[in-house]
Amino acid sequence: MPRHLKSPVPAAQVSAARADVAERVHAILEDIRRRGDDAVREYSEQFDKWSPGSFRLNADEVRRIVSQVPGTVLDDIRFVQQQVRTFAQAQRDSMADVEIETLPGVRLGHRHVPVAAAGAYVPGGRYPLTASAHMTIVTAKVAGVPRVAACTPPIRGEIPAATVAAMHLAGADEIYLLGGVQAVAALAVGTETIGRVPMLAGPGNAYVAEAKRQLFGEVGIDLFAGPTEILVIADENADPFVVAVDLLSQAEHGPDSPAVLVTTSEQLGREVERHIERLLPGMPTKDFAEPAWRDHGEIVVADTLDGAFRIADSYASEHVEVLTENPRQALEKMRDYGALFLGEGTCVSYGDKVIGTNHVLPTRGAARYTGGLWVGKYLKTVTYQEVTDTASSALLGEVCGRAARVELFEGHARSGDVRAAKYGKGTLPWNEEGAA
């Protein structure tokens, strides 16, 4: 039986504020629907103290901003974007169009068609998540999306130059200095100056995530996002200091970010906890990491490694780091996770920042039914069908007539009847006035 060395706070305490967020977001969305740009401008001024003549940066402004970014930063952005592009292109290349002939002259197929436009939200606030530009914009462009409109908020009234550079180098067609609910609402419903998009992607705070949830259906979204999560599976061979550092690396995302250790070694679990207690006081981001570990940190001891894999699957965590003697076992043993990070040589931070796989991943158990953002999210798999052989059409018409009448769909049956009669040289079972 698994044993908890450290447990999180009760779930009821975690969700108490969600209703207030939903109500506030709903009001903002409805206001922007009614008043368009005027409402967007008012909310930007209220929340970000930002009200420029135009939220969209023109080409000269983009060039000027990018020129202010240090060369090493630009080089690093280009390096990381190439990793993302390479992996996204391999994913796209794996998605072949299909056409088969099921009967003589009966051709069925599907094509992967990119959405007409996508909105990419790149968070700012305390952490300007430059990497989110790579994940949302580069991936969309590899998918073939012709128009990508990207938004990021100003940070304390300043333009986040590195983020703008990342958006530009990723291939954004439009760049807006606009954040929060007002940004995703403007992209989803459209305003006088911001064209609407059929799909939204990118992480954000609780308000942005709730706005995407409420807009889903009216537009497509990448994922229903919650706080960042990490789960580490470790055996007695793992380095407890590395485990502690990696758990805290994700706890710093926010005070509600779960950090979970599942281990087969009680001794390792206790050593990890001691390392965390020593590391936290000196962390520059302890104001987020400390409450995250206090309220949402867990240490679970499993009887066996197979048991540890089963426990990890029950969490369906966003990030799962496997620090065991044979980490690739997890590929066969596990199924419910956003992304796996195998062995001490890799870490979740690589996935977040540099390695090339997408860091927009399912949270709050969504990994039970979906993976993360990838090139396929920007593609619609659409089918087509063609019948050129008259004998095949006659055969299908006869079967269609019988099958539709079982379901009492007489109109459907008659579409089949006319082809059976015309191509099979038979007669209709009803006259041109519709009587049988």
Secondary structure as a PSIPRED ss2 file (coil, helix, strand):
# PSIPRED VFORMAT (PSIPRED V4.0)

   1 M C   1.000  0.000  0.000
   2 P C   1.000  0.000  0.000
   3 R E   0.000  0.000  1.000
   4 H E   0.000  0.000  1.000
   5 L E   0.000  0.000  1.000
   6 K E   0.000  0.000  1.000
   7 S C   1.000  0.000  0.000
   8 P C   1.000  0.000  0.000
   9 V C   1.000  0.000  0.000
  10 P C   1.000  0.000  0.000
  11 A H   0.000  1.000  0.000
  12 A H   0.000  1.000  0.000
  13 Q H   0.000  1.000  0.000
  14 V H   0.000  1.000  0.000
  15 S C   1.000  0.000  0.000
  16 A C   1.000  0.000  0.000
  17 A C   1.000  0.000  0.000
  18 R H   0.000  1.000  0.000
  19 A H   0.000  1.000  0.000
  20 D H   0.000  1.000  0.000
  21 V H   0.000  1.000  0.000
  22 A H   0.000  1.000  0.000
  23 E H   0.000  1.000  0.000
  24 R H   0.000  1.000  0.000
  25 V H   0.000  1.000  0.000
  26 H H   0.000  1.000  0.000
  27 A H   0.000  1.000  0.000
  28 I H   0.000  1.000  0.000
  29 L H   0.000  1.000  0.000
  30 E H   0.000  1.000  0.000
  31 D H   0.000  1.000  0.000
  32 I H   0.000  1.000  0.000
  33 R H   0.000  1.000  0.000
  34 R H   0.000  1.000  0.000
  35 R H   0.000  1.000  0.000
  36 G C   1.000  0.000  0.000
  37 D H   0.000  1.000  0.000
  38 D H   0.000  1.000  0.000
  39 A H   0.000  1.000  0.000
  40 V H   0.000  1.000  0.000
  41 R H   0.000  1.000  0.000
  42 E H   0.000  1.000  0.000
  43 Y H   0.000  1.000  0.000
  44 S H   0.000  1.000  0.000
  45 E H   0.000  1.000  0.000
  46 Q H   0.000  1.000  0.000
  47 F H   0.000  1.000  0.000
  48 D H   0.000  1.000  0.000
  49 K C   1.000  0.000  0.000
  50 W C   1.000  0.000  0.000
  51 S C   1.000  0.000  0.000
  52 P C   1.000  0.000  0.000
  53 G C   1.000  0.000  0.000
  54 S C   1.000  0.000  0.000
  55 F C   1.000  0.000  0.000
  56 R E   0.000  0.000  1.000
  57 L C   1.000  0.000  0.000
  58 N C   1.000  0.000  0.000
  59 A H   0.000  1.000  0.000
  60 D H   0.000  1.000  0.000
  61 E H   0.000  1.000  0.000
  62 V H   0.000  1.000  0.000
  63 R H   0.000  1.000  0.000
  64 R H   0.000  1.000  0.000
  65 I H   0.000  1.000  0.000
  66 V H   0.000  1.000  0.000
  67 S H   0.000  1.000  0.000
  68 Q C   1.000  0.000  0.000
  69 V C   1.000  0.000  0.000
  70 P C   1.000  0.000  0.000
  71 G H   0.000  1.000  0.000
  72 T H   0.000  1.000  0.000
  73 V H   0.000  1.000  0.000
  74 L H   0.000  1.000  0.000
  75 D H   0.000  1.000  0.000
  76 D H   0.000  1.000  0.000
  77 I H   0.000  1.000  0.000
  78 R H   0.000  1.000  0.000
  79 F H   0.000  1.000  0.000
  80 V H   0.000  1.000  0.000
  81 Q H   0.000  1.000  0.000
  82 Q H   0.000  1.000  0.000
  83 Q H   0.000  1.000  0.000
  84 V H   0.000  1.000  0.000
  85 R H   0.000  1.000  0.000
  86 T H   0.000  1.000  0.000
  87 F H   0.000  1.000  0.000
  88 A H   0.000  1.000  0.000
  89 Q H   0.000  1.000  0.000
  90 A H   0.000  1.000  0.000
  91 Q H   0.000  1.000  0.000
  92 R H   0.000  1.000  0.000
  93 D H   0.000  1.000  0.000
  94 S C   1.000  0.000  0.000
  95 M C   1.000  0.000  0.000
  96 A C   1.000  0.000  0.000
  97 D C   1.000  0.000  0.000
  98 V E   0.000  0.000  1.000
  99 E E   0.000  0.000  1.000
 100 I E   0.000  0.000  1.000
 101 E E   0.000  0.000  1.000
 102 T E   0.000  0.000  1.000
 103 L E   0.000  0.000  1.000
 104 P C   1.000  0.000  0.000
 105 G C   1.000  0.000  0.000
 106 V E   0.000  0.000  1.000
 107 R E   0.000  0.000  1.000
 108 L E   0.000  0.000  1.000
 109 G E   0.000  0.000  1.000
 110 H E   0.000  0.000  1.000
 111 R E   0.000  0.000  1.000
 112 H E   0.000  0.000  1.000
 113 V E   0.000  0.000  1.000
 114 P E   0.000  0.000  1.000
 115 V C   1.000  0.000  0.000
 116 A C   1.000  0.000  0.000
 117 A E   0.000  0.000  1.000
 118 A E   0.000  0.000  1.000
 119 G E   0.000  0.000  1.000
 120 A E   0.000  0.000  1.000
 121 Y E   0.000  0.000  1.000
 122 V C   1.000  0.000  0.000
 123 P C   1.000  0.000  0.000
 124 G C   1.000  0.000  0.000
 125 G C   1.000  0.000  0.000
 126 R C   1.000  0.000  0.000
 127 Y C   1.000  0.000  0.000
 128 P C   1.000  0.000  0.000
 129 L C   1.000  0.000  0.000
 130 T H   0.000  1.000  0.000
 131 A H   0.000  1.000  0.000
 132 S H   0.000  1.000  0.000
 133 A H   0.000  1.000  0.000
 134 H H   0.000  1.000  0.000
 135 M H   0.000  1.000  0.000
 136 T H   0.000  1.000  0.000
 137 I H   0.000  1.000  0.000
 138 V H   0.000  1.000  0.000
 139 T H   0.000  1.000  0.000
 140 A H   0.000  1.000  0.000
 141 K H   0.000  1.000  0.000
 142 V H   0.000  1.000  0.000
 143 A H   0.000  1.000  0.000
 144 G C   1.000  0.000  0.000
 145 V C   1.000  0.000  0.000
 146 P C   1.000  0.000  0.000
 147 R E   0.000  0.000  1.000
 148 V E   0.000  0.000  1.000
 149 A E   0.000  0.000  1.000
 150 A E   0.000  0.000  1.000
 151 C E   0.000  0.000  1.000
 152 T E   0.000  0.000  1.000
 153 P C   1.000  0.000  0.000
 154 P C   1.000  0.000  0.000
 155 I E   0.000  0.000  1.000
 156 R C   1.000  0.000  0.000
 157 G C   1.000  0.000  0.000
 158 E E   0.000  0.000  1.000
 159 I C   1.000  0.000  0.000
 160 P C   1.000  0.000  0.000
 161 A H   0.000  1.000  0.000
 162 A H   0.000  1.000  0.000
 163 T H   0.000  1.000  0.000
 164 V H   0.000  1.000  0.000
 165 A H   0.000  1.000  0.000
 166 A H   0.000  1.000  0.000
 167 M H   0.000  1.000  0.000
 168 H H   0.000  1.000  0.000
 169 L H   0.000  1.000  0.000
 170 A H   0.000  1.000  0.000
 171 G C   1.000  0.000  0.000
 172 A C   1.000  0.000  0.000
 173 D C   1.000  0.000  0.000
 174 E E   0.000  0.000  1.000
 175 I E   0.000  0.000  1.000
 176 Y E   0.000  0.000  1.000
 177 L E   0.000  0.000  1.000
 178 L C   1.000  0.000  0.000
 179 G C   1.000  0.000  0.000
 180 G H   0.000  1.000  0.000
 181 V H   0.000  1.000  0.000
 182 Q H   0.000  1.000  0.000
 183 A H   0.000  1.000  0.000
 184 V H   0.000  1.000  0.000
 185 A H   0.000  1.000  0.000
 186 A H   0.000  1.000  0.000
 187 L H   0.000  1.000  0.000
 188 A H   0.000  1.000  0.000
 189 V H   0.000  1.000  0.000
 190 G C   1.000  0.000  0.000
 191 T C   1.000  0.000  0.000
 192 E C   1.000  0.000  0.000
 193 T C   1.000  0.000  0.000
 194 I C   1.000  0.000  0.000
 195 G C   1.000  0.000  0.000
 196 R C   1.000  0.000  0.000
 197 V C   1.000  0.000  0.000
 198 P C   1.000  0.000  0.000
 199 M E   0.000  0.000  1.000
 200 L E   0.000  0.000  1.000
 201 A E   0.000  0.000  1.000
 202 G C   1.000  0.000  0.000
 203 P C   1.000  0.000  0.000
 204 G C   1.000  0.000  0.000
 205 N C   1.000  0.000  0.000
 206 A H   0.000  1.000  0.000
 207 Y H   0.000  1.000  0.000
 208 V H   0.000  1.000  0.000
 209 A H   0.000  1.000  0.000
 210 E H   0.000  1.000  0.000
 211 A H   0.000  1.000  0.000
 212 K H   0.000  1.000  0.000
 213 R H   0.000  1.000  0.000
 214 Q H   0.000  1.000  0.000
 215 L H   0.000  1.000  0.000
 216 F E   0.000  0.000  1.000
 217 G C   1.000  0.000  0.000
 218 E C   1.000  0.000  0.000
 219 V E   0.000  0.000  1.000
 220 G E   0.000  0.000  1.000
 221 I E   0.000  0.000  1.000
 222 D C   1.000  0.000  0.000
 223 L C   1.000  0.000  0.000
 224 F C   1.000  0.000  0.000
 225 A C   1.000  0.000  0.000
 226 G C   1.000  0.000  0.000
 227 P C   1.000  0.000  0.000
 228 T C   1.000  0.000  0.000
 229 E C   1.000  0.000  0.000
 230 I E   0.000  0.000  1.000
 231 L E   0.000  0.000  1.000
 232 V E   0.000  0.000  1.000
 233 I E   0.000  0.000  1.000
 234 A E   0.000  0.000  1.000
 235 D C   1.000  0.000  0.000
 236 E C   1.000  0.000  0.000
 237 N C   1.000  0.000  0.000
 238 A C   1.000  0.000  0.000
 239 D C   1.000  0.000  0.000
 240 P H   0.000  1.000  0.000
 241 F H   0.000  1.000  0.000
 242 V H   0.000  1.000  0.000
 243 V H   0.000  1.000  0.000
 244 A H   0.000  1.000  0.000
 245 V H   0.000  1.000  0.000
 246 D H   0.000  1.000  0.000
 247 L H   0.000  1.000  0.000
 248 L H   0.000  1.000  0.000
 249 S H   0.000  1.000  0.000
 250 Q H   0.000  1.000  0.000
 251 A H   0.000  1.000  0.000
 252 E C   1.000  0.000  0.000
 253 H C   1.000  0.000  0.000
 254 G C   1.000  0.000  0.000
 255 P C   1.000  0.000  0.000
 256 D C   1.000  0.000  0.000
 257 S C   1.000  0.000  0.000
 258 P C   1.000  0.000  0.000
 259 A E   0.000  0.000  1.000
 260 V E   0.000  0.000  1.000
 261 L E   0.000  0.000  1.000
 262 V E   0.000  0.000  1.000
 263 T E   0.000  0.000  1.000
 264 T C   1.000  0.000  0.000
 265 S C   1.000  0.000  0.000
 266 E H   0.000  1.000  0.000
 267 Q H   0.000  1.000  0.000
 268 L H   0.000  1.000  0.000
 269 G H   0.000  1.000  0.000
 270 R H   0.000  1.000  0.000
 271 E H   0.000  1.000  0.000
 272 V H   0.000  1.000  0.000
 273 E H   0.000  1.000  0.000
 274 R H   0.000  1.000  0.000
 275 H H   0.000  1.000  0.000
 276 I H   0.000  1.000  0.000
 277 E H   0.000  1.000  0.000
 278 R H   0.000  1.000  0.000
 279 L H   0.000  1.000  0.000
 280 L H   0.000  1.000  0.000
 281 P H   0.000  1.000  0.000
 282 G H   0.000  1.000  0.000
 283 M C   1.000  0.000  0.000
 284 P C   1.000  0.000  0.000
 285 T C   1.000  0.000  0.000
 286 K H   0.000  1.000  0.000
 287 D H   0.000  1.000  0.000
 288 F H   0.000  1.000  0.000
 289 A H   0.000  1.000  0.000
 290 E H   0.000  1.000  0.000
 291 P H   0.000  1.000  0.000
 292 A H   0.000  1.000  0.000
 293 W H   0.000  1.000  0.000
 294 R H   0.000  1.000  0.000
 295 D H   0.000  1.000  0.000
 296 H H   0.000  1.000  0.000
 297 G E   0.000  0.000  1.000
 298 E E   0.000  0.000  1.000
 299 I E   0.000  0.000  1.000
 300 V E   0.000  0.000  1.000
 301 V E   0.000  0.000  1.000
 302 A C   1.000  0.000  0.000
 303 D C   1.000  0.000  0.000
 304 T C   1.000  0.000  0.000
 305 L H   0.000  1.000  0.000
 306 D H   0.000  1.000  0.000
 307 G H   0.000  1.000  0.000
 308 A H   0.000  1.000  0.000
 309 F H   0.000  1.000  0.000
 310 R H   0.000  1.000  0.000
 311 I H   0.000  1.000  0.000
 312 A H   0.000  1.000  0.000
 313 D H   0.000  1.000  0.000
 314 S H   0.000  1.000  0.000
 315 Y H   0.000  1.000  0.000
 316 A C   1.000  0.000  0.000
 317 S C   1.000  0.000  0.000
 318 E C   1.000  0.000  0.000
 319 H E   0.000  0.000  1.000
 320 V E   0.000  0.000  1.000
 321 E E   0.000  0.000  1.000
 322 V E   0.000  0.000  1.000
 323 L E   0.000  0.000  1.000
 324 T C   1.000  0.000  0.000
 325 E C   1.000  0.000  0.000
 326 N C   1.000  0.000  0.000
 327 P C   1.000  0.000  0.000
 328 R C   1.000  0.000  0.000
 329 Q H   0.000  1.000  0.000
 330 A H   0.000  1.000  0.000
 331 L H   0.000  1.000  0.000
 332 E H   0.000  1.000  0.000
 333 K H   0.000  1.000  0.000
 334 M C   1.000  0.000  0.000
 335 R C   1.000  0.000  0.000
 336 D C   1.000  0.000  0.000
 337 Y C   1.000  0.000  0.000
 338 G C   1.000  0.000  0.000
 339 A E   0.000  0.000  1.000
 340 L E   0.000  0.000  1.000
 341 F E   0.000  0.000  1.000
 342 L E   0.000  0.000  1.000
 343 G C   1.000  0.000  0.000
 344 E C   1.000  0.000  0.000
 345 G C   1.000  0.000  0.000
 346 T C   1.000  0.000  0.000
 347 C C   1.000  0.000  0.000
 348 V H   0.000  1.000  0.000
 349 S H   0.000  1.000  0.000
 350 Y H   0.000  1.000  0.000
 351 G H   0.000  1.000  0.000
 352 D H   0.000  1.000  0.000
 353 K H   0.000  1.000  0.000
 354 V C   1.000  0.000  0.000
 355 I C   1.000  0.000  0.000
 356 G C   1.000  0.000  0.000
 357 T C   1.000  0.000  0.000
 358 N C   1.000  0.000  0.000
 359 H C   1.000  0.000  0.000
 360 V C   1.000  0.000  0.000
 361 L C   1.000  0.000  0.000
 362 P C   1.000  0.000  0.000
 363 T C   1.000  0.000  0.000
 364 R C   1.000  0.000  0.000
 365 G C   1.000  0.000  0.000
 366 A H   0.000  1.000  0.000
 367 A H   0.000  1.000  0.000
 368 R H   0.000  1.000  0.000
 369 Y C   1.000  0.000  0.000
 370 T C   1.000  0.000  0.000
 371 G C   1.000  0.000  0.000
 372 G C   1.000  0.000  0.000
 373 L C   1.000  0.000  0.000
 374 W C   1.000  0.000  0.000
 375 V H   0.000  1.000  0.000
 376 G H   0.000  1.000  0.000
 377 K H   0.000  1.000  0.000
 378 Y H   0.000  1.000  0.000
 379 L E   0.000  0.000  1.000
 380 K E   0.000  0.000  1.000
 381 T E   0.000  0.000  1.000
 382 V E   0.000  0.000  1.000
 383 T E   0.000  0.000  1.000
 384 Y E   0.000  0.000  1.000
 385 Q E   0.000  0.000  1.000
 386 E E   0.000  0.000  1.000
 387 V E   0.000  0.000  1.000
 388 T C   1.000  0.000  0.000
 389 D C   1.000  0.000  0.000
 390 T H   0.000  1.000  0.000
 391 A H   0.000  1.000  0.000
 392 S H   0.000  1.000  0.000
 393 S H   0.000  1.000  0.000
 394 A H   0.000  1.000  0.000
 395 L H   0.000  1.000  0.000
 396 L H   0.000  1.000  0.000
 397 G H   0.000  1.000  0.000
 398 E H   0.000  1.000  0.000
 399 V H   0.000  1.000  0.000
 400 C H   0.000  1.000  0.000
 401 G H   0.000  1.000  0.000
 402 R H   0.000  1.000  0.000
 403 A H   0.000  1.000  0.000
 404 A H   0.000  1.000  0.000
 405 R H   0.000  1.000  0.000
 406 V H   0.000  1.000  0.000
 407 E C   1.000  0.000  0.000
 408 L C   1.000  0.000  0.000
 409 F C   1.000  0.000  0.000
 410 E H   0.000  1.000  0.000
 411 G H   0.000  1.000  0.000
 412 H H   0.000  1.000  0.000
 413 A H   0.000  1.000  0.000
 414 R H   0.000  1.000  0.000
 415 S H   0.000  1.000  0.000
 416 G H   0.000  1.000  0.000
 417 D H   0.000  1.000  0.000
 418 V H   0.000  1.000  0.000
 419 R H   0.000  1.000  0.000
 420 A H   0.000  1.000  0.000
 421 A H   0.000  1.000  0.000
 422 K H   0.000  1.000  0.000
 423 Y H   0.000  1.000  0.000
 424 G H   0.000  1.000  0.000
 425 K C   1.000  0.000  0.000
 426 G C   1.000  0.000  0.000
 427 T C   1.000  0.000  0.000
 428 L C   1.000  0.000  0.000
 429 P C   1.000  0.000  0.000
 430 W C   1.000  0.000  0.000
 431 N C   1.000  0.000  0.000
 432 E C   1.000  0.000  0.000
 433 E C   1.000  0.000  0.000
 434 G C   1.000  0.000  0.000
 435 A C   1.000  0.000  0.000
 436 A C   1.000  0.000  0.000
